[in-house]
Amino acid sequence: MIYRIKNLCDESKRMIRAKNFNYPQYEKDSQRNDLIITRLFEDTAAGKIKGFYLVSDQDFKAYHRSTKETGKIQLSSGFYRDGELVPCYDVQLESAADLIREGYSSGLYKIIA
């Protein structure tokens, strides 16, 4: 299954240009993105899925059970150079709120089966 996280950059630019910070479509899409990420995080934590990852030719972002801290979800992040993965960092996340605060990329996400 594939989940789409919307890019809110264009909507935020429209808000700024219009000097209207009460932009309902941005709020709706932002909440939708957060709900999808929260569901994927909770399903990973509960063991319903092994994790999920960003589908990208440039960036590597995978969320899975932590290999470092029991009971946490780990974000493993890196990028691809000349077709090879260059790992950069990992972050241990305790809750979906931590993930949302950390920030997540827009794009397509697939479940790790």
N, C-alpha and C positions, 0 to 999 in steps of 0.2 A: 504494500500500500504506500502511496505517495501523498505527502502533505505539503501544501504550498503556504509559505509564510510571505505575506505581501510586503513589498518594499514601500515604506511610508515616507521616503525622502521627498518625492514630488508633492505629496499632500502637505507635508510640513512647510515646504517652500510656498505653496499657495496660501497657507495660513499666515505666514510672515508677510508676504506681499500684500495680502488683504487686510493686514493688521487686525485680524479676527482670530483670537485665540480660543474661541468657542466654535470649533469646527467639528460638527457631529460625525462626518464621515471618517475623519482621522481617528476620533475616539472609538468608533465602531470597529474599524480595521485593527487598531491597536489592541483592543480587548479580544478580538477574534484571534490574533496572533498569539497573545498571551495564553488564551484558553487551549490552543493547539499544543503549544510548548509545555504547558502545565500537564496536560493529559499524557503526552509522550514521556515526560519526566516521571510522573506517577506510575505509569505502566512499566517503566524500566525499574523503578524502585521496588515495585511489587513482584517483579519477576515475570510479568505477563509477556514482556518482550525483552530481548537481550540488550536493546539500545536503539539508537537512531543516529543518522548522519546526514550531513549536507551534501547534496549531489553537486559537485563542482569540478571543473578541470584545473582550477587555480588554487582553491583553498581546501584544506582538510579539517573538518570539524566532526568529531564523533563523540557521542554521549553514551556512556556505558557504566556498568557497575565498577566502582573504584577498585583498582588493583593495589591501592595504597592505604585506604581507610575504609574499614568495614562499615556498611550501612550508608555510604555516600555514593553519589553519581560523579563520575569523572568526565570532564571535557578534555579530550585529547585534540590538540590543535597543531596545524602546520600548514605547509604549502607545497606545491609541486614545482620543481624546476627541472627542465629537460626530461620530463616524464618520471622523475624520481621524487618520492616523498621526502621532504625535509621537515622533521618534527621540530616544533618550537617550544611548546609548553603544555602543561596540563593543569587543571584546576579541579579541586574537590568541592562538590556542591552538596549541601545538606538538604536543601528544599528547592521547590520550583521557584520560589521567590528569590532565592540566591541566584538561580540561573537567569531570571529576568533582570535582576540588578546587574549581573555580569555582562548582560547583553548577548544577543544572538543574531545571527545573520539572516537576511531574507533569502528566499530561494526555495528549492524543493528539498524535502527531507524524506528519506526512506528508512524503513524499519530494518534493523539488523535481525535476521531470522535465526 
